[in-house]
Structure formats: structure tokens, C-alpha cells
Amino acid sequence: MRASAREPSAVGRQRSEGAWRAVAVIGLAAVLSACSKPEPPPAAAPPEPWLAVTHVTVVDVAAGGLVPGQNVVVRGGRIVAAGDTARVAVPPGATVVDGRGRYLIPGLWDMHVHALFDAEVARTFLPRFVAEGVTGVRDMGGTVEVMRAARFALLAGTLVGPRIVAAGRILDGPQPVDPSVSLAVGTPEQARAAVDSLASHGADFIKVYTLLPRAAYFAVLREAARLNLPVAGHVPAEVTTLEAADSGQRSIEHLRDEVEPLCKAAADAACGRLLDSLRAHRVWLVPTLVVLRTKAILDDSILIQDPRLATMPTLVRDAWDALRAGNQGRPRSYWLAKRTRFYGELALTGAAWKDSVSLLAGTDAGALYTYPGSSLHDELAQLVRAGLTPAAALRAATLGPAEFLGATDSLGTVAAGKVADLVLLDADPLADIGNTRRIRAVVLRGRLFGREALDALGPGLPAASADSTRDRTPIAAPPRF
């Protein structure tokens, strides 16, 4: 099925696919530097320090295999050499990290977070991503003021945090679901003005939402294509998923309302047609299983027993608890239906992967009982539960984001010339995806964070995080898939 003849189709797909490259690796460094006062260069810049991870097993996320006995040498925020220990020498004076018995993976990306809607939340969340090995995030809705302040702080070195690709405010209908982070859009004229405004404020892409009117949605696609900005987000209620795929939307978030009208069960013929369209148009799915699962077990006290909850800013904790309290008292049949629906979402995720639809790991961190950094490891576990191999789940958080952002020349694998965003693990993640939690060190932009430094960025709670992925409440048996 294609978009109606009254609507545009294939609006600027090639341009939008290339648009991510400029924002993924350097962020907005060039734009921000243009706004700063010129300063004379220092009389003599100190030499860049060397860092070497030696005798390590590199996880080849592209091939899904292990490459033992490697030396990886870093300088100036880049990997300058990577290869067999006999071939790649350790430079004199380098800081050496012994990688014997350990595994080196590219830095992880969480491709659906909400960290930039409040300054305190940003200050709390961004370091904790790094503490959990997340060296890049795609922020799916906040304010441009917090977005710009966070980027300045990261560039100035006053805040530790991941690379940020951000939407700024969400484009929603005249009465937005969440007015605090949305621009109200009702007409094509308002849609064009909103896209122009976000572009002028440094947004890296445009996030569309559920209540955006049909005509305004297609106007967003046209204007974003003109400005070389990709479009991602929900599929508006007045647009079908097939139309969104055909017309150039780059990623579809969640699985709940975006695909259910066409795809109630993974075995449906309509579901097969939808997955074929997503694959053919290279539309990426971001299942966010961890938050979908949370919504299905909102009655379970395990959520408020999670020790991570106490580390959240008060405004976040209070908002979550209020939503949970408002859902108590519902009949058991309601929660059984919610859990059964979640199993269907697991099945659809597995079916999409088996049908070669591109998947990205995202958590909705900042939303209902989802946590910065640690929830990404929960998401990887849920992807494996859905049927992905550990290697495929790991690709959804490493090489997949690099491909989506058009930045495979700099991100996504451990190789010479790539940016030095790395995670050193104590155990093999291909044997057990839970081993991504066993972080020994993180390298961010070439800077080494050992275990003590990571603990100082945010509380490491691997045991609690692992426990939070288990369903304790008896539920109906899931369908086979």
C-alpha cells in the first residue's frame, strides 16, 4: 500500500538518510564554536596522551564473533591502531589497560531517551549513561534550552555525558499529549514554521507524535526534507504505518499503537506485508520493550522496590509514582490482558528481526520506571528474550545506530580511525547478553574511566537491574514464537 495520490511519497529519503552523519559524531561543535569568542591559540599545546588496551578480545559486532589477542591504541579521541599484539606496538609512555581475559566492545547507544526536558534531570542522567557504558544517546523530546545548555556543558568539560543526537521539542497536534515538551501544530503552515524553528535552534532531527494532523504530518516531511533533517517518532493516528514508511519517516518508536492496527499478531498476513514494507524502505523499528513491559506490570510492587528509584530526581520519581498510583485498583483481568499484549510485542520484535527489519535498541529512559544507562542492559535482555541472538541485540546498540546515523566511518566497531568510544567487559557478551553489565572500564572520546571513576558518575546496580527484568506475578502463558 502506498500513500494516497493526494499526499507526497518518497520525500527526500536519500537526503534524510545522509543527514545524520553531520550530527552523530561531532554533535554541534562547529555551530557552537562559531558562537564563541575567538581566542589566540596556546603558546605550546601539550602532546596528546596515549592509551592502550592490550591482549584483549575484541568483539566483532559486524560478524558476531570474537577476535582474541588484540592491542587497541588510542590517541586524541580516536583509535589509531587495532590489531594482533605482535603487530600493534604499545607507544612508550602510554597508559596501559591490561585486557587479558576481558572483552572490548564499541560504546553502546540508547536510541530512545528523554534526558533533556529538565536541567536537573540532564545533570543527573547524562553522567549515568556513561557509567553504564552508554556513550551515545538519541534524545526523543525535551526543550531546546536544556538541549543547548547540556551541549555547552559537555563541550566545556563541566559535565560528563554521552554524544547527543536530539530532537528538541516534539511536534504534536493542537492539543499535545505532553505540552511541556511539545509544539502544538494544527496546519501545514504551522508545521513548516515549527520545523524551521527547531532547525534554527540546532535540532538534529524532527520528532513527530500521535495527534499530529495528517496534512500537517506530510508538511513536516516536506519541510524537513528541504532542510535535510530526518523525521522519526510515532506514526500519527491519521496516518498508516505503511504510508509513513513509504513517505520517508526514518524510524518508528515503540510497537503498541504504531503497528497494532495492521499487525495484531506476528503470524498475520497483514503483519507480513507491513514488515516487508519496513524492510524495503529501510525504516528502523525501536521496540522499547523495557518500557512496554513496565506498562504491562504497573501493578507489580517490584517496580517501586527497585533501588534505582531512589537515585532519580524528585520530579521524575513523583511523576512515575503518581502514574502508578492512578492505575491501581484495576481488575486482574486488565493486567492479564496487558501482559498478554506485551508477549505479542515480544513476538512481533522477534518476527521483525527474522524478517530482516532493522532494529535499534532504545529504552524510553526517563519515562515510566526506565533508568539512564542501566535500562539499556534491560532492553538488550528483552531483545534476546524476543528471539534475537546476543550478537544481534548487541548490534542494535552499536553498529545499528552507526548505520542509522550514517556514521559507520566513525562509530559502531572497534577499528583504526573510529572514535575512541569503547567499553571493556569482564565477560563475553556473545555468550550471555547479561555480560554487558559487567563493565570494567569505559573510554569516552579517548578518556579512560576506570571502575572507580565510573562508580563516581552514578550508582552501579547490576544486581538490581537484572532482578528488575523478571516478572514475578503469575501470568497467562505467552504465545509460542
QUIQUI-V168212 format. One record per residue. N is the residue number from 1. RES is the residue in one letter. SS is DSSP state (helix for helix, strand for strand, loop for the rest). Layout:
BEGIN
n=N res=RES ss=SS
n=N res=RES ss=SS
END
This chain:
BEGIN
n=1 res=M ss=loop
n=2 res=R ss=loop
n=3 res=A ss=loop
n=4 res=S ss=loop
n=5 res=A ss=loop
n=6 res=R ss=loop
n=7 res=E ss=loop
n=8 res=P ss=loop
n=9 res=S ss=loop
n=10 res=A ss=loop
n=11 res=V ss=loop
n=12 res=G ss=loop
n=13 res=R ss=helix
n=14 res=Q ss=helix
n=15 res=R ss=helix
n=16 res=S ss=helix
n=17 res=E ss=helix
n=18 res=G ss=helix
n=19 res=A ss=helix
n=20 res=W ss=loop
n=21 res=R ss=helix
n=22 res=A ss=helix
n=23 res=V ss=helix
n=24 res=A ss=helix
n=25 res=V ss=loop
n=26 res=I ss=loop
n=27 res=G ss=loop
n=28 res=L ss=loop
n=29 res=A ss=helix
n=30 res=A ss=helix
n=31 res=V ss=helix
n=32 res=L ss=helix
n=33 res=S ss=helix
n=34 res=A ss=helix
n=35 res=C ss=helix
n=36 res=S ss=loop
n=37 res=K ss=loop
n=38 res=P ss=loop
n=39 res=E ss=loop
n=40 res=P ss=loop
n=41 res=P ss=loop
n=42 res=P ss=loop
n=43 res=A ss=loop
n=44 res=A ss=loop
n=45 res=A ss=loop
n=46 res=P ss=loop
n=47 res=P ss=loop
n=48 res=E ss=loop
n=49 res=P ss=loop
n=50 res=W ss=strand
n=51 res=L ss=strand
n=52 res=A ss=strand
n=53 res=V ss=strand
n=54 res=T ss=strand
n=55 res=H ss=strand
n=56 res=V ss=strand
n=57 res=T ss=strand
n=58 res=V ss=strand
n=59 res=V ss=strand
n=60 res=D ss=strand
n=61 res=V ss=loop
n=62 res=A ss=loop
n=63 res=A ss=loop
n=64 res=G ss=loop
n=65 res=G ss=strand
n=66 res=L ss=strand
n=67 res=V ss=strand
n=68 res=P ss=strand
n=69 res=G ss=strand
n=70 res=Q ss=strand
n=71 res=N ss=strand
n=72 res=V ss=strand
n=73 res=V ss=strand
n=74 res=V ss=strand
n=75 res=R ss=strand
n=76 res=G ss=loop
n=77 res=G ss=loop
n=78 res=R ss=strand
n=79 res=I ss=strand
n=80 res=V ss=strand
n=81 res=A ss=strand
n=82 res=A ss=strand
n=83 res=G ss=strand
n=84 res=D ss=strand
n=85 res=T ss=loop
n=86 res=A ss=loop
n=87 res=R ss=loop
n=88 res=V ss=loop
n=89 res=A ss=loop
n=90 res=V ss=loop
n=91 res=P ss=loop
n=92 res=P ss=loop
n=93 res=G ss=loop
n=94 res=A ss=loop
n=95 res=T ss=strand
n=96 res=V ss=strand
n=97 res=V ss=strand
n=98 res=D ss=strand
n=99 res=G ss=loop
n=100 res=R ss=loop
n=101 res=G ss=loop
n=102 res=R ss=loop
n=103 res=Y ss=strand
n=104 res=L ss=strand
n=105 res=I ss=strand
n=106 res=P ss=strand
n=107 res=G ss=loop
n=108 res=L ss=strand
n=109 res=W ss=strand
n=110 res=D ss=strand
n=111 res=M ss=strand
n=112 res=H ss=strand
n=113 res=V ss=strand
n=114 res=H ss=loop
n=115 res=A ss=loop
n=116 res=L ss=loop
n=117 res=F ss=loop
n=118 res=D ss=loop
n=119 res=A ss=helix
n=120 res=E ss=helix
n=121 res=V ss=helix
n=122 res=A ss=helix
n=123 res=R ss=helix
n=124 res=T ss=helix
n=125 res=F ss=helix
n=126 res=L ss=helix
n=127 res=P ss=helix
n=128 res=R ss=helix
n=129 res=F ss=helix
n=130 res=V ss=helix
n=131 res=A ss=helix
n=132 res=E ss=loop
n=133 res=G ss=loop
n=134 res=V ss=strand
n=135 res=T ss=strand
n=136 res=G ss=strand
n=137 res=V ss=strand
n=138 res=R ss=strand
n=139 res=D ss=strand
n=140 res=M ss=loop
n=141 res=G ss=loop
n=142 res=G ss=loop
n=143 res=T ss=loop
n=144 res=V ss=helix
n=145 res=E ss=helix
n=146 res=V ss=helix
n=147 res=M ss=helix
n=148 res=R ss=helix
n=149 res=A ss=helix
n=150 res=A ss=helix
n=151 res=R ss=helix
n=152 res=F ss=helix
n=153 res=A ss=helix
n=154 res=L ss=helix
n=155 res=L ss=helix
n=156 res=A ss=helix
n=157 res=G ss=loop
n=158 res=T ss=loop
n=159 res=L ss=loop
n=160 res=V ss=loop
n=161 res=G ss=loop
n=162 res=P ss=loop
n=163 res=R ss=strand
n=164 res=I ss=strand
n=165 res=V ss=strand
n=166 res=A ss=strand
n=167 res=A ss=loop
n=168 res=G ss=loop
n=169 res=R ss=loop
n=170 res=I ss=strand
n=171 res=L ss=strand
n=172 res=D ss=strand
n=173 res=G ss=loop
n=174 res=P ss=loop
n=175 res=Q ss=loop
n=176 res=P ss=loop
n=177 res=V ss=loop
n=178 res=D ss=loop
n=179 res=P ss=helix
n=180 res=S ss=helix
n=181 res=V ss=helix
n=182 res=S ss=strand
n=183 res=L ss=strand
n=184 res=A ss=strand
n=185 res=V ss=loop
n=186 res=G ss=loop
n=187 res=T ss=loop
n=188 res=P ss=helix
n=189 res=E ss=helix
n=190 res=Q ss=helix
n=191 res=A ss=helix
n=192 res=R ss=helix
n=193 res=A ss=helix
n=194 res=A ss=helix
n=195 res=V ss=helix
n=196 res=D ss=helix
n=197 res=S ss=helix
n=198 res=L ss=helix
n=199 res=A ss=helix
n=200 res=S ss=helix
n=201 res=H ss=loop
n=202 res=G ss=loop
n=203 res=A ss=loop
n=204 res=D ss=loop
n=205 res=F ss=strand
n=206 res=I ss=strand
n=207 res=K ss=strand
n=208 res=V ss=strand
n=209 res=Y ss=loop
n=210 res=T ss=loop
n=211 res=L ss=loop
n=212 res=L ss=loop
n=213 res=P ss=loop
n=214 res=R ss=helix
n=215 res=A ss=helix
n=216 res=A ss=helix
n=217 res=Y ss=helix
n=218 res=F ss=helix
n=219 res=A ss=helix
n=220 res=V ss=helix
n=221 res=L ss=helix
n=222 res=R ss=helix
n=223 res=E ss=helix
n=224 res=A ss=helix
n=225 res=A ss=helix
n=226 res=R ss=helix
n=227 res=L ss=loop
n=228 res=N ss=loop
n=229 res=L ss=loop
n=230 res=P ss=strand
n=231 res=V ss=strand
n=232 res=A ss=strand
n=233 res=G ss=strand
n=234 res=H ss=loop
n=235 res=V ss=loop
n=236 res=P ss=loop
n=237 res=A ss=loop
n=238 res=E ss=loop
n=239 res=V ss=loop
n=240 res=T ss=loop
n=241 res=T ss=helix
n=242 res=L ss=helix
n=243 res=E ss=helix
n=244 res=A ss=helix
n=245 res=A ss=helix
n=246 res=D ss=helix
n=247 res=S ss=helix
n=248 res=G ss=loop
n=249 res=Q ss=loop
n=250 res=R ss=loop
n=251 res=S ss=strand
n=252 res=I ss=strand
n=253 res=E ss=strand
n=254 res=H ss=loop
n=255 res=L ss=loop
n=256 res=R ss=helix
n=257 res=D ss=helix
n=258 res=E ss=helix
n=259 res=V ss=helix
n=260 res=E ss=loop
n=261 res=P ss=loop
n=262 res=L ss=loop
n=263 res=C ss=loop
n=264 res=K ss=loop
n=265 res=A ss=loop
n=266 res=A ss=loop
n=267 res=A ss=loop
n=268 res=D ss=loop
n=269 res=A ss=helix
n=270 res=A ss=helix
n=271 res=C ss=helix
n=272 res=G ss=helix
n=273 res=R ss=helix
n=274 res=L ss=helix
n=275 res=L ss=helix
n=276 res=D ss=helix
n=277 res=S ss=helix
n=278 res=L ss=helix
n=279 res=R ss=helix
n=280 res=A ss=helix
n=281 res=H ss=loop
n=282 res=R ss=loop
n=283 res=V ss=loop
n=284 res=W ss=strand
n=285 res=L ss=strand
n=286 res=V ss=strand
n=287 res=P ss=loop
n=288 res=T ss=loop
n=289 res=L ss=helix
n=290 res=V ss=helix
n=291 res=V ss=helix
n=292 res=L ss=helix
n=293 res=R ss=helix
n=294 res=T ss=helix
n=295 res=K ss=helix
n=296 res=A ss=helix
n=297 res=I ss=loop
n=298 res=L ss=loop
n=299 res=D ss=loop
n=300 res=D ss=loop
n=301 res=S ss=loop
n=302 res=I ss=helix
n=303 res=L ss=helix
n=304 res=I ss=helix
n=305 res=Q ss=helix
n=306 res=D ss=loop
n=307 res=P ss=helix
n=308 res=R ss=helix
n=309 res=L ss=helix
n=310 res=A ss=helix
n=311 res=T ss=helix
n=312 res=M ss=loop
n=313 res=P ss=loop
n=314 res=T ss=helix
n=315 res=L ss=helix
n=316 res=V ss=helix
n=317 res=R ss=helix
n=318 res=D ss=helix
n=319 res=A ss=helix
n=320 res=W ss=helix
n=321 res=D ss=helix
n=322 res=A ss=helix
n=323 res=L ss=helix
n=324 res=R ss=helix
n=325 res=A ss=helix
n=326 res=G ss=helix
n=327 res=N ss=loop
n=328 res=Q ss=loop
n=329 res=G ss=loop
n=330 res=R ss=loop
n=331 res=P ss=loop
n=332 res=R ss=helix
n=333 res=S ss=helix
n=334 res=Y ss=helix
n=335 res=W ss=helix
n=336 res=L ss=helix
n=337 res=A ss=helix
n=338 res=K ss=helix
n=339 res=R ss=helix
n=340 res=T ss=helix
n=341 res=R ss=helix
n=342 res=F ss=helix
n=343 res=Y ss=helix
n=344 res=G ss=helix
n=345 res=E ss=helix
n=346 res=L ss=helix
n=347 res=A ss=helix
n=348 res=L ss=helix
n=349 res=T ss=helix
n=350 res=G ss=helix
n=351 res=A ss=helix
n=352 res=A ss=helix
n=353 res=W ss=helix
n=354 res=K ss=helix
n=355 res=D ss=loop
n=356 res=S ss=loop
n=357 res=V ss=loop
n=358 res=S ss=loop
n=359 res=L ss=strand
n=360 res=L ss=loop
n=361 res=A ss=loop
n=362 res=G ss=loop
n=363 res=T ss=loop
n=364 res=D ss=loop
n=365 res=A ss=strand
n=366 res=G ss=loop
n=367 res=A ss=loop
n=368 res=L ss=loop
n=369 res=Y ss=loop
n=370 res=T ss=loop
n=371 res=Y ss=loop
n=372 res=P ss=loop
n=373 res=G ss=loop
n=374 res=S ss=helix
n=375 res=S ss=helix
n=376 res=L ss=helix
n=377 res=H ss=helix
n=378 res=D ss=helix
n=379 res=E ss=helix
n=380 res=L ss=helix
n=381 res=A ss=helix
n=382 res=Q ss=helix
n=383 res=L ss=helix
n=384 res=V ss=helix
n=385 res=R ss=helix
n=386 res=A ss=loop
n=387 res=G ss=loop
n=388 res=L ss=loop
n=389 res=T ss=loop
n=390 res=P ss=helix
n=391 res=A ss=helix
n=392 res=A ss=helix
n=393 res=A ss=helix
n=394 res=L ss=helix
n=395 res=R ss=helix
n=396 res=A ss=loop
n=397 res=A ss=loop
n=398 res=T ss=loop
n=399 res=L ss=helix
n=400 res=G ss=helix
n=401 res=P ss=helix
n=402 res=A ss=helix
n=403 res=E ss=helix
n=404 res=F ss=helix
n=405 res=L ss=loop
n=406 res=G ss=loop
n=407 res=A ss=loop
n=408 res=T ss=loop
n=409 res=D ss=loop
n=410 res=S ss=loop
n=411 res=L ss=loop
n=412 res=G ss=loop
n=413 res=T ss=loop
n=414 res=V ss=loop
n=415 res=A ss=loop
n=416 res=A ss=loop
n=417 res=G ss=loop
n=418 res=K ss=loop
n=419 res=V ss=strand
n=420 res=A ss=loop
n=421 res=D ss=loop
n=422 res=L ss=strand
n=423 res=V ss=strand
n=424 res=L ss=strand
n=425 res=L ss=strand
n=426 res=D ss=loop
n=427 res=A ss=loop
n=428 res=D ss=loop
n=429 res=P ss=loop
n=430 res=L ss=loop
n=431 res=A ss=loop
n=432 res=D ss=loop
n=433 res=I ss=helix
n=434 res=G ss=helix
n=435 res=N ss=helix
n=436 res=T ss=helix
n=437 res=R ss=helix
n=438 res=R ss=loop
n=439 res=I ss=strand
n=440 res=R ss=strand
n=441 res=A ss=strand
n=442 res=V ss=strand
n=443 res=V ss=strand
n=444 res=L ss=strand
n=445 res=R ss=loop
n=446 res=G ss=loop
n=447 res=R ss=strand
n=448 res=L ss=strand
n=449 res=F ss=strand
n=450 res=G ss=loop
n=451 res=R ss=helix
n=452 res=E ss=helix
n=453 res=A ss=helix
n=454 res=L ss=helix
n=455 res=D ss=helix
n=456 res=A ss=helix
n=457 res=L ss=helix
n=458 res=G ss=loop
n=459 res=P ss=loop
n=460 res=G ss=loop
n=461 res=L ss=loop
n=462 res=P ss=helix
n=463 res=A ss=helix
n=464 res=A ss=helix
n=465 res=S ss=helix
n=466 res=A ss=helix
n=467 res=D ss=helix
n=468 res=S ss=loop
n=469 res=T ss=loop
n=470 res=R ss=loop
n=471 res=D ss=loop
n=472 res=R ss=loop
n=473 res=T ss=loop
n=474 res=P ss=loop
n=475 res=I ss=loop
n=476 res=A ss=loop
n=477 res=A ss=loop
n=478 res=P ss=loop
n=479 res=P ss=loop
n=480 res=R ss=loop
n=481 res=F ss=loop
END
